[in-house]
């Protein structure tokens, strides 16, 4: 699996999460915002940001394990 294919799966995982989890993870890891900046952007307490990020990372890990597992088993056609 190429790096581009892995990133495509990460995008699918984020889309599958959707809503607040997708938003906060994208702000942190793709927008490179710190907790204070995210709290300002989303009008949340910094501790809430920290808690949400932790919970959303856990949810994303579950989704990604499933997606990568399907990719390895051939359930998702790879682009070769």
Chimera marker file (.cmm) of the C-alpha trace (Angstrom):
<marker_set name="trace">
<marker id="1" x="0.000" y="0.000" z="0.000" r="1" g="1" b="0" radius="0.5"/>
<marker id="2" x="1.421" y="3.362" z="-1.004" r="1" g="1" b="0" radius="0.5"/>
<marker id="3" x="1.581" y="6.395" z="1.237" r="1" g="1" b="0" radius="0.5"/>
<marker id="4" x="-1.098" y="8.082" z="-0.878" r="1" g="1" b="0" radius="0.5"/>
<marker id="5" x="-3.407" y="5.085" z="-0.424" r="1" g="1" b="0" radius="0.5"/>
<marker id="6" x="-2.859" y="5.219" z="3.335" r="1" g="1" b="0" radius="0.5"/>
<marker id="7" x="-3.730" y="8.920" z="3.405" r="1" g="1" b="0" radius="0.5"/>
<marker id="8" x="-6.833" y="8.181" z="1.342" r="1" g="1" b="0" radius="0.5"/>
<marker id="9" x="-7.918" y="5.670" z="3.991" r="1" g="1" b="0" radius="0.5"/>
<marker id="10" x="-7.289" y="8.238" z="6.735" r="1" g="1" b="0" radius="0.5"/>
<marker id="11" x="-9.561" y="10.652" z="4.841" r="1" g="1" b="0" radius="0.5"/>
<marker id="12" x="-12.218" y="7.942" z="4.588" r="1" g="1" b="0" radius="0.5"/>
<marker id="13" x="-11.893" y="7.289" z="8.312" r="1" g="1" b="0" radius="0.5"/>
<marker id="14" x="-12.341" y="10.958" z="9.150" r="1" g="1" b="0" radius="0.5"/>
<marker id="15" x="-15.364" y="11.215" z="6.868" r="1" g="1" b="0" radius="0.5"/>
<marker id="16" x="-16.853" y="8.146" z="8.490" r="1" g="1" b="0" radius="0.5"/>
<marker id="17" x="-16.462" y="9.745" z="11.922" r="1" g="1" b="0" radius="0.5"/>
<marker id="18" x="-17.949" y="12.977" z="10.647" r="1" g="1" b="0" radius="0.5"/>
<marker id="19" x="-19.332" y="15.751" z="12.818" r="1" g="1" b="0" radius="0.5"/>
<marker id="20" x="-17.459" y="17.096" z="15.822" r="1" g="1" b="0" radius="0.5"/>
<marker id="21" x="-14.800" y="14.362" z="15.765" r="1" g="1" b="0" radius="0.5"/>
<marker id="22" x="-13.866" y="15.021" z="12.166" r="1" g="1" b="0" radius="0.5"/>
<marker id="23" x="-13.817" y="18.748" z="12.798" r="1" g="1" b="0" radius="0.5"/>
<marker id="24" x="-11.634" y="18.705" z="15.896" r="1" g="1" b="0" radius="0.5"/>
<marker id="25" x="-9.169" y="16.142" z="14.493" r="1" g="1" b="0" radius="0.5"/>
<marker id="26" x="-8.798" y="18.100" z="11.256" r="1" g="1" b="0" radius="0.5"/>
<marker id="27" x="-8.204" y="21.352" z="13.143" r="1" g="1" b="0" radius="0.5"/>
<marker id="28" x="-5.539" y="19.719" z="15.300" r="1" g="1" b="0" radius="0.5"/>
<marker id="29" x="-3.677" y="17.578" z="12.802" r="1" g="1" b="0" radius="0.5"/>
<marker id="30" x="-4.323" y="19.166" z="9.420" r="1" g="1" b="0" radius="0.5"/>
<marker id="31" x="-4.877" y="22.746" z="10.564" r="1" g="1" b="0" radius="0.5"/>
<marker id="32" x="-1.989" y="22.393" z="13.039" r="1" g="1" b="0" radius="0.5"/>
<marker id="33" x="-3.902" y="24.401" z="15.653" r="1" g="1" b="0" radius="0.5"/>
<marker id="34" x="-2.987" y="24.126" z="19.324" r="1" g="1" b="0" radius="0.5"/>
<marker id="35" x="-5.572" y="23.492" z="22.049" r="1" g="1" b="0" radius="0.5"/>
<marker id="36" x="-6.046" y="27.209" z="22.765" r="1" g="1" b="0" radius="0.5"/>
<marker id="37" x="-6.634" y="27.977" z="19.087" r="1" g="1" b="0" radius="0.5"/>
<marker id="38" x="-9.083" y="25.082" z="18.752" r="1" g="1" b="0" radius="0.5"/>
<marker id="39" x="-10.946" y="26.161" z="21.877" r="1" g="1" b="0" radius="0.5"/>
<marker id="40" x="-11.289" y="29.660" z="20.436" r="1" g="1" b="0" radius="0.5"/>
<marker id="41" x="-12.350" y="28.367" z="17.005" r="1" g="1" b="0" radius="0.5"/>
<marker id="42" x="-14.996" y="26.013" z="18.434" r="1" g="1" b="0" radius="0.5"/>
<marker id="43" x="-15.937" y="28.125" z="21.472" r="1" g="1" b="0" radius="0.5"/>
<marker id="44" x="-14.975" y="25.340" z="23.882" r="1" g="1" b="0" radius="0.5"/>
<marker id="45" x="-12.992" y="25.142" z="27.103" r="1" g="1" b="0" radius="0.5"/>
<marker id="46" x="-9.412" y="23.902" z="26.547" r="1" g="1" b="0" radius="0.5"/>
<marker id="47" x="-10.060" y="20.912" z="28.831" r="1" g="1" b="0" radius="0.5"/>
<marker id="48" x="-13.068" y="20.017" z="26.682" r="1" g="1" b="0" radius="0.5"/>
<marker id="49" x="-10.843" y="20.206" z="23.602" r="1" g="1" b="0" radius="0.5"/>
<marker id="50" x="-8.340" y="17.871" z="25.248" r="1" g="1" b="0" radius="0.5"/>
<marker id="51" x="-11.050" y="15.418" z="26.284" r="1" g="1" b="0" radius="0.5"/>
<marker id="52" x="-12.727" y="15.440" z="22.856" r="1" g="1" b="0" radius="0.5"/>
<marker id="53" x="-9.448" y="14.959" z="21.037" r="1" g="1" b="0" radius="0.5"/>
<marker id="54" x="-8.648" y="11.959" z="23.195" r="1" g="1" b="0" radius="0.5"/>
<marker id="55" x="-12.066" y="10.369" z="22.654" r="1" g="1" b="0" radius="0.5"/>
<marker id="56" x="-12.048" y="11.149" z="18.933" r="1" g="1" b="0" radius="0.5"/>
<marker id="57" x="-8.545" y="9.720" z="18.455" r="1" g="1" b="0" radius="0.5"/>
<marker id="58" x="-9.774" y="6.511" z="20.114" r="1" g="1" b="0" radius="0.5"/>
<marker id="59" x="-12.786" y="6.398" z="17.785" r="1" g="1" b="0" radius="0.5"/>
<marker id="60" x="-10.600" y="7.079" z="14.749" r="1" g="1" b="0" radius="0.5"/>
<marker id="61" x="-8.239" y="4.276" z="15.766" r="1" g="1" b="0" radius="0.5"/>
<marker id="62" x="-11.137" y="1.794" z="15.775" r="1" g="1" b="0" radius="0.5"/>
<marker id="63" x="-12.335" y="2.991" z="12.358" r="1" g="1" b="0" radius="0.5"/>
<marker id="64" x="-8.814" y="2.914" z="10.923" r="1" g="1" b="0" radius="0.5"/>
<marker id="65" x="-8.114" y="-0.602" z="12.180" r="1" g="1" b="0" radius="0.5"/>
<marker id="66" x="-11.249" y="-1.766" z="10.378" r="1" g="1" b="0" radius="0.5"/>
<marker id="67" x="-10.405" y="0.105" z="7.170" r="1" g="1" b="0" radius="0.5"/>
<marker id="68" x="-6.795" y="-1.096" z="7.082" r="1" g="1" b="0" radius="0.5"/>
<marker id="69" x="-7.941" y="-4.620" z="7.883" r="1" g="1" b="0" radius="0.5"/>
<marker id="70" x="-10.378" y="-4.545" z="4.960" r="1" g="1" b="0" radius="0.5"/>
<marker id="71" x="-7.678" y="-3.150" z="2.681" r="1" g="1" b="0" radius="0.5"/>
<marker id="72" x="-5.268" y="-5.938" z="3.628" r="1" g="1" b="0" radius="0.5"/>
<marker id="73" x="-7.928" y="-8.617" z="3.136" r="1" g="1" b="0" radius="0.5"/>
<marker id="74" x="-8.803" y="-7.255" z="-0.297" r="1" g="1" b="0" radius="0.5"/>
<marker id="75" x="-12.337" y="-6.227" z="0.671" r="1" g="1" b="0" radius="0.5"/>
<marker id="76" x="-11.539" y="-2.712" z="-0.570" r="1" g="1" b="0" radius="0.5"/>
<marker id="77" x="-10.112" y="-2.738" z="-4.094" r="1" g="1" b="0" radius="0.5"/>
<marker id="78" x="-6.706" y="-1.096" z="-4.020" r="1" g="1" b="0" radius="0.5"/>
<marker id="79" x="-5.590" y="1.255" z="-6.765" r="1" g="1" b="0" radius="0.5"/>
<marker id="80" x="-2.475" y="-0.397" z="-8.176" r="1" g="1" b="0" radius="0.5"/>
<link id1="1" id2="2" r="1" g="1" b="0" radius="0.2"/>
<link id1="2" id2="3" r="1" g="1" b="0" radius="0.2"/>
<link id1="3" id2="4" r="1" g="1" b="0" radius="0.2"/>
<link id1="4" id2="5" r="1" g="1" b="0" radius="0.2"/>
<link id1="5" id2="6" r="1" g="1" b="0" radius="0.2"/>
<link id1="6" id2="7" r="1" g="1" b="0" radius="0.2"/>
<link id1="7" id2="8" r="1" g="1" b="0" radius="0.2"/>
<link id1="8" id2="9" r="1" g="1" b="0" radius="0.2"/>
<link id1="9" id2="10" r="1" g="1" b="0" radius="0.2"/>
<link id1="10" id2="11" r="1" g="1" b="0" radius="0.2"/>
<link id1="11" id2="12" r="1" g="1" b="0" radius="0.2"/>
<link id1="12" id2="13" r="1" g="1" b="0" radius="0.2"/>
<link id1="13" id2="14" r="1" g="1" b="0" radius="0.2"/>
<link id1="14" id2="15" r="1" g="1" b="0" radius="0.2"/>
<link id1="15" id2="16" r="1" g="1" b="0" radius="0.2"/>
<link id1="16" id2="17" r="1" g="1" b="0" radius="0.2"/>
<link id1="17" id2="18" r="1" g="1" b="0" radius="0.2"/>
<link id1="18" id2="19" r="1" g="1" b="0" radius="0.2"/>
<link id1="19" id2="20" r="1" g="1" b="0" radius="0.2"/>
<link id1="20" id2="21" r="1" g="1" b="0" radius="0.2"/>
<link id1="21" id2="22" r="1" g="1" b="0" radius="0.2"/>
<link id1="22" id2="23" r="1" g="1" b="0" radius="0.2"/>
<link id1="23" id2="24" r="1" g="1" b="0" radius="0.2"/>
<link id1="24" id2="25" r="1" g="1" b="0" radius="0.2"/>
<link id1="25" id2="26" r="1" g="1" b="0" radius="0.2"/>
<link id1="26" id2="27" r="1" g="1" b="0" radius="0.2"/>
<link id1="27" id2="28" r="1" g="1" b="0" radius="0.2"/>
<link id1="28" id2="29" r="1" g="1" b="0" radius="0.2"/>
<link id1="29" id2="30" r="1" g="1" b="0" radius="0.2"/>
<link id1="30" id2="31" r="1" g="1" b="0" radius="0.2"/>
<link id1="31" id2="32" r="1" g="1" b="0" radius="0.2"/>
<link id1="32" id2="33" r="1" g="1" b="0" radius="0.2"/>
<link id1="33" id2="34" r="1" g="1" b="0" radius="0.2"/>
<link id1="34" id2="35" r="1" g="1" b="0" radius="0.2"/>
<link id1="35" id2="36" r="1" g="1" b="0" radius="0.2"/>
<link id1="36" id2="37" r="1" g="1" b="0" radius="0.2"/>
<link id1="37" id2="38" r="1" g="1" b="0" radius="0.2"/>
<link id1="38" id2="39" r="1" g="1" b="0" radius="0.2"/>
<link id1="39" id2="40" r="1" g="1" b="0" radius="0.2"/>
<link id1="40" id2="41" r="1" g="1" b="0" radius="0.2"/>
<link id1="41" id2="42" r="1" g="1" b="0" radius="0.2"/>
<link id1="42" id2="43" r="1" g="1" b="0" radius="0.2"/>
<link id1="43" id2="44" r="1" g="1" b="0" radius="0.2"/>
<link id1="44" id2="45" r="1" g="1" b="0" radius="0.2"/>
<link id1="45" id2="46" r="1" g="1" b="0" radius="0.2"/>
<link id1="46" id2="47" r="1" g="1" b="0" radius="0.2"/>
<link id1="47" id2="48" r="1" g="1" b="0" radius="0.2"/>
<link id1="48" id2="49" r="1" g="1" b="0" radius="0.2"/>
<link id1="49" id2="50" r="1" g="1" b="0" radius="0.2"/>
<link id1="50" id2="51" r="1" g="1" b="0" radius="0.2"/>
<link id1="51" id2="52" r="1" g="1" b="0" radius="0.2"/>
<link id1="52" id2="53" r="1" g="1" b="0" radius="0.2"/>
<link id1="53" id2="54" r="1" g="1" b="0" radius="0.2"/>
<link id1="54" id2="55" r="1" g="1" b="0" radius="0.2"/>
<link id1="55" id2="56" r="1" g="1" b="0" radius="0.2"/>
<link id1="56" id2="57" r="1" g="1" b="0" radius="0.2"/>
<link id1="57" id2="58" r="1" g="1" b="0" radius="0.2"/>
<link id1="58" id2="59" r="1" g="1" b="0" radius="0.2"/>
<link id1="59" id2="60" r="1" g="1" b="0" radius="0.2"/>
<link id1="60" id2="61" r="1" g="1" b="0" radius="0.2"/>
<link id1="61" id2="62" r="1" g="1" b="0" radius="0.2"/>
<link id1="62" id2="63" r="1" g="1" b="0" radius="0.2"/>
<link id1="63" id2="64" r="1" g="1" b="0" radius="0.2"/>
<link id1="64" id2="65" r="1" g="1" b="0" radius="0.2"/>
<link id1="65" id2="66" r="1" g="1" b="0" radius="0.2"/>
<link id1="66" id2="67" r="1" g="1" b="0" radius="0.2"/>
<link id1="67" id2="68" r="1" g="1" b="0" radius="0.2"/>
<link id1="68" id2="69" r="1" g="1" b="0" radius="0.2"/>
<link id1="69" id2="70" r="1" g="1" b="0" radius="0.2"/>
<link id1="70" id2="71" r="1" g="1" b="0" radius="0.2"/>
<link id1="71" id2="72" r="1" g="1" b="0" radius="0.2"/>
<link id1="72" id2="73" r="1" g="1" b="0" radius="0.2"/>
<link id1="73" id2="74" r="1" g="1" b="0" radius="0.2"/>
<link id1="74" id2="75" r="1" g="1" b="0" radius="0.2"/>
<link id1="75" id2="76" r="1" g="1" b="0" radius="0.2"/>
<link id1="76" id2="77" r="1" g="1" b="0" radius="0.2"/>
<link id1="77" id2="78" r="1" g="1" b="0" radius="0.2"/>
<link id1="78" id2="79" r="1" g="1" b="0" radius="0.2"/>
<link id1="79" id2="80" r="1" g="1" b="0" radius="0.2"/>
</marker_set>
